[in-house]
Amino acid sequence: MGRAGFCVNHPERPAERSCVQCHKALCNDCVLLDEGDTFCSRKCLSRYRTFHRAYVAEHARTPLVTTLIRMGIGVLILLILWVLIYITGGVLHVPVLKAISEFLGGKPFFLR
């Protein structure tokens, strides 16, 4: 490990950039540029590209689709809970559930 602010390969030269994969400090002579990204070696370049491809493939669905799916699941869970509280509060006569059931919409239709 070199001194802070200096190239890891040339300790007498100030660091101008750092590797996007391993974050080593580099002088301009040690920089390997690829598509605008800075790397210290082909090994770091390969690791970064492999990770980047895997990350993009995993997150290929649009955020809107993912959000809508999660919202739909959440609404479905809430609906199921509401039905369970509604039915058990009126049928089983459990005081707490009955109070919640009445708060949510009164007596169940089959007990009116």
Residue pairs with C-beta under 8 A, 6 or more apart in sequence:
1 8
2 8
2 9
2 11
2 25
3 11
4 25
5 14
5 15
5 25
6 12
6 13
6 14
6 15
6 25
7 13
7 14
7 15
7 25
7 26
7 27
7 29
7 30
8 24
8 25
8 26
8 30
8 40
9 26
9 27
9 30
10 27
10 29
10 30
13 27
13 29
14 27
15 25
15 26
15 27
16 26
16 27
16 28
16 31
17 25
17 26
17 28
17 31
17 38
18 24
18 25
18 26
18 38
19 26
19 38
19 39
19 40
19 41
19 44
20 37
20 38
20 39
20 44
20 48
21 39
21 40
21 44
21 45
21 47
21 48
22 40
22 44
24 40
26 38
26 40
30 40
31 38
31 39
31 40
32 38
32 39
32 40
32 41
32 42
32 45
33 39
34 45
37 45
37 48
39 45
39 48
82 104
85 97
85 100
85 101
85 104
86 101
86 104
86 105
86 108
87 108
88 94
88 97
88 101
89 97
89 98
89 99
89 100
89 101
89 102
89 108
90 98
90 101
90 107
90 108
90 110
90 111
91 108
91 111
101 107
101 108
